Amino acid sequence: QVRLVESGGGLVQPGGSLRLSCTVSGSIFSIYTMGWYRQVPGKKREMITSIQSDDSTYYADSVKGRFTISRDNAKDTVSLQMNNLGPEDAAVYYCNADPPFEYTEWGQGTQVTVSS
């Protein structure tokens, strides 16, 4: 069974940075495209970035140039470096495969709050 554990969120001032990490267990991690998703209350969860097995990346326009996704197949982790954060980035952040793993619950997510 696949398990997803996100960490690294917190409170940051506008313009600040955070680095999120996600550990994936129970899957052949290296073969999957992995993504970071975020959700704000009342809105649908959206994927903002993904990284393929060959390290090709995709970024939504809203985060392009500010966020960087990376993966470490030896450690089964995917990370998200977030720079120049703004209030619009405040959300709960989740990782999952792209498309999401079947028959797998989402992790608990990690809360990012951007406030002065």
Protein Blocks (a to p, Z undefined) as FASTA:
>chain_A
ZZdddehiacddehiacddddddehiafklpccddddddehiacddfbdcdfkopacddf
klgokaccdddfknopacdddehiafklgccdddddddddehiacdebjaddddZZ
